Amino acid sequence: MPNTIDGVLDWWAANRAEVAAVRSGDDTLNYAELRQWSLHAAAFLAERGLTAGDRLCIQAPNSFEYIAAMLGAIRLGAIAVPINPRIHPRERNDLIGDFEPRLLIVDTAADAGALPEDVQALPIEAIRALRTASGEADPPRGVDEDAMVGIISTSGSTSRPKGVMYSNRTVIAAAMQMLVQEPYCGEGARVLVYPSISTSAGFLPVFQILVFGGTIYLGGAFEPEAALKIIESERITMMMCSTIFFEHCAATSIFPSTDVSSLRAALTGGSPVSRELQRVWTEKGAVLRQIYGQTECSGFATFQSAEDSRTFPDKCGRGGPFTDIAIMRADGTPAPHGEPGEILLRGPTIMRGYWRAPEATAAVLKDDWLHTGDLGMLDERGNLSFIDRLKDVIKSGGYQISATELEAIINEIPAVESVAVIAVPDERFGETPMAIVYGQGSVTIADVLEHCGNSIARYKIPRYVVIEDAPLPRLATGKVAKAEIRNKYKHAHEMLDQVR
């Protein structure tokens, strides 16, 4: 049996045909049906020129057909490249220029209107129609354990997103690590998935769950009361969401009366779990368990045990059975327990590299170690505490927003001389961007919002904008002094009106 995602799907379809693979609302797709659909999708895509190594971009909301299309591409040896359905057409076309896909699947025909002329676009309805296709499909198979199966764009410290590459072996190793580490995985696991498949928090769990034979519940747009009802009615065993989503659920009027005791693995990240939040969930039989990870390490490198989470809710746990963790000082020497430093990771779940970016890859992958750019420390038991991001990324409502990307967009305004984008607290999304702008002339808040609205996705547009009348402070290197600006404006959002 090849060590590939499509090989695992074949096994489940042959041996557990009637097990539910994906559910959404009242609709269910079992493993045999999902395999058959993916075979027809593979044949359909092959007829339109998709071959091994080609990229298939998909820009659509989460759905059954989305998963079938990705599995079809992977069976051909092609690479699935999900694109955030909420991004601006300019951003999408930049990504298309980077990935050069053979085909693009879009949610509706209208979505293809602003595409480059040389891109062949297909409506996702074409994949939907294949669910009931008759007859046998026998597409060509491009099996290679180390071939790439997916690329996920990640916002980091550079102004343009980087494409994180995963192979069959990488994805399966991540699934096996979760299966070994977590007793509630495997056949019978019922996992509620809310994040977009265009993010690592959506893409990776979908494939990991299919590898270990669980059931995916596609939750759609997150609504806390609806999420609680799904957890109770479907007896969900695992859910992976940002901490703020668990806070929203706990704040609903139905939380006290909802049975969430089936939730054996409530995994969360993005911000620490407070002792009060841990208490209200634990009293209902579900322990929130902090994780640490990033797109470059297949989503997660650690998650806290249920036992330790009750005592240390702010810690992230020890490394997985296949993952080593180290803390490095600024001088490149190992940091002892209790001393902060950069978090380094090593193991088979680490990305293969960044798409067509050898210099960026070499900067973070050194001697088999992934240099995460995050600050943390280990205690004497090996438990990781996440301290801060060395990378300038704003985590807002499950999405990552690059401050550097936003600064580059705002700097395109002729009257802007300098700009700093920082994260400020947001009750709904956890964090949101604030832009501090200095310009010579008559730059206004309206100018900033209009330009951002014409250039980037709405969720990236700064929720607060400050126009400074003096140059922004700078370091001796000439860079804007972000730490000084963060300190100056750490409470400014409490006094400013939101601009959107």
WOHUHU-V129751 format. One record per backbone hydrogen bond with DSSP energy under -0.5 kcal/mol. NH is the residue of the N-H (numbers start at 0). CO is the residue of the C=O. If there is no record, write none. Layout:
{{NH & CO} {NH & CO}}
This chain:
{{3 & 1} {7 & 3} {8 & 4} {9 & 5} {10 & 6} {11 & 7} {12 & 8} {13 & 9} {14 & 10} {15 & 11} {18 & 15} {20 & 28} {21 & 28} {22 & 215} {23 & 26} {26 & 23} {28 & 21} {30 & 18} {31 & 16} {33 & 29} {34 & 30} {35 & 31} {36 & 32} {37 & 33} {38 & 34} {39 & 35} {40 & 36} {41 & 37} {42 & 38} {43 & 39} {44 & 40} {45 & 41} {46 & 42} {47 & 43} {47 & 44} {48 & 45} {49 & 44} {52 & 76} {53 & 50} {55 & 78} {56 & 54} {56 & 102} {57 & 80} {58 & 104} {59 & 57} {66 & 62} {67 & 63} {68 & 64} {69 & 65} {70 & 66} {71 & 67} {72 & 68} {73 & 69} {74 & 70} {75 & 71} {76 & 73} {77 & 72} {78 & 53} {79 & 77} {79 & 148} {80 & 55} {82 & 57} {86 & 83} {91 & 87} {92 & 88} {93 & 89} {94 & 90} {95 & 91} {96 & 92} {97 & 93} {98 & 94} {99 & 95} {101 & 54} {102 & 54} {103 & 119} {104 & 56} {105 & 103} {105 & 121} {106 & 58} {110 & 107} {111 & 108} {112 & 109} {114 & 111} {118 & 115} {119 & 101} {119 & 117} {120 & 118} {121 & 103} {123 & 105} {125 & 122} {126 & 123} {127 & 123} {128 & 124} {129 & 126} {130 & 127} {131 & 128} {132 & 129} {141 & 74} {141 & 139} {142 & 140} {146 & 143} {148 & 165} {149 & 165} {150 & 79} {151 & 163} {153 & 161} {155 & 153} {161 & 153} {163 & 151} {163 & 161} {164 & 352} {165 & 149} {167 & 146} {168 & 144} {170 & 166} {171 & 167} {172 & 168} {173 & 169} {174 & 170} {175 & 171} {176 & 172} {177 & 173} {178 & 174} {179 & 175} {180 & 176} {181 & 177} {182 & 180} {184 & 181} {187 & 212} {188 & 185} {190 & 188} {190 & 214} {191 & 189} {191 & 237} {192 & 190} {192 & 216} {193 & 191} {198 & 195} {201 & 195} {201 & 198} {202 & 198} {203 & 199} {204 & 199} {205 & 201} {206 & 202} {207 & 203} {208 & 204} {209 & 205} {210 & 206} {211 & 207} {212 & 209} {213 & 208} {214 & 188} {215 & 20} {216 & 190} {217 & 22} {217 & 215} {218 & 192} {218 & 216} {226 & 222} {227 & 223} {228 & 224} {229 & 225} {230 & 226} {231 & 227} {232 & 228} {233 & 229} {234 & 230} {235 & 230} {236 & 189} {237 & 189} {238 & 264} {239 & 191} {240 & 238} {240 & 266} {242 & 268} {244 & 241} {245 & 241} {246 & 242} {247 & 243} {248 & 244} {249 & 245} {250 & 246} {251 & 248} {254 & 251} {256 & 253} {257 & 253} {257 & 254} {259 & 257} {262 & 259} {263 & 236} {263 & 261} {264 & 236} {265 & 286} {266 & 238} {266 & 264} {267 & 288} {268 & 240} {272 & 312} {273 & 271} {277 & 273} {278 & 274} {279 & 275} {280 & 276} {281 & 277} {282 & 278} {283 & 280} {284 & 281} {285 & 280} {287 & 285} {288 & 265} {289 & 287} {290 & 267} {291 & 301} {296 & 293} {297 & 294} {298 & 293} {299 & 296} {299 & 297} {300 & 291} {301 & 291} {302 & 317} {303 & 289} {308 & 304} {309 & 305} {309 & 306} {310 & 306} {310 & 307} {311 & 307} {314 & 311} {315 & 383} {319 & 300} {322 & 319} {323 & 345} {325 & 343} {327 & 341} {328 & 332} {331 & 328} {334 & 326} {337 & 377} {338 & 335} {340 & 375} {341 & 327} {342 & 373} {343 & 325} {344 & 369} {345 & 323} {347 & 321} {349 & 346} {350 & 295} {351 & 164} {352 & 164} {354 & 162} {356 & 353} {360 & 356} {361 & 357} {362 & 358} {363 & 359} {363 & 360} {364 & 360} {365 & 363} {365 & 368} {368 & 365} {369 & 344} {370 & 363} {370 & 368} {371 & 342} {371 & 369} {374 & 387} {375 & 340} {376 & 384} {378 & 382} {381 & 378} {383 & 316} {384 & 376} {385 & 383} {386 & 374} {387 & 374} {389 & 372} {389 & 387} {390 & 372} {392 & 390} {393 & 400} {394 & 392} {395 & 393} {395 & 398} {396 & 394} {396 & 428} {398 & 395} {400 & 393} {400 & 398} {401 & 399} {402 & 391} {402 & 400} {403 & 391} {405 & 401} {406 & 402} {407 & 403} {408 & 404} {409 & 405} {410 & 406} {411 & 408} {412 & 409} {415 & 412} {416 & 437} {417 & 437} {419 & 435} {421 & 419} {421 & 433} {423 & 431} {425 & 429} {429 & 425} {430 & 428} {431 & 423} {433 & 421} {434 & 463} {435 & 419} {435 & 433} {436 & 434} {436 & 465} {437 & 417} {438 & 467} {439 & 414} {440 & 438} {447 & 443} {448 & 444} {449 & 445} {450 & 446} {451 & 447} {452 & 448} {453 & 449} {454 & 451} {455 & 451} {459 & 456} {460 & 456} {460 & 457} {462 & 432} {463 & 432} {465 & 434} {467 & 436} {467 & 465} {474 & 478} {477 & 474} {480 & 472} {481 & 479} {484 & 480} {485 & 481} {486 & 482} {487 & 483} {488 & 484} {489 & 486} {491 & 488} {492 & 488} {493 & 490} {494 & 491} {495 & 491} {498 & 462} {499 & 462}}
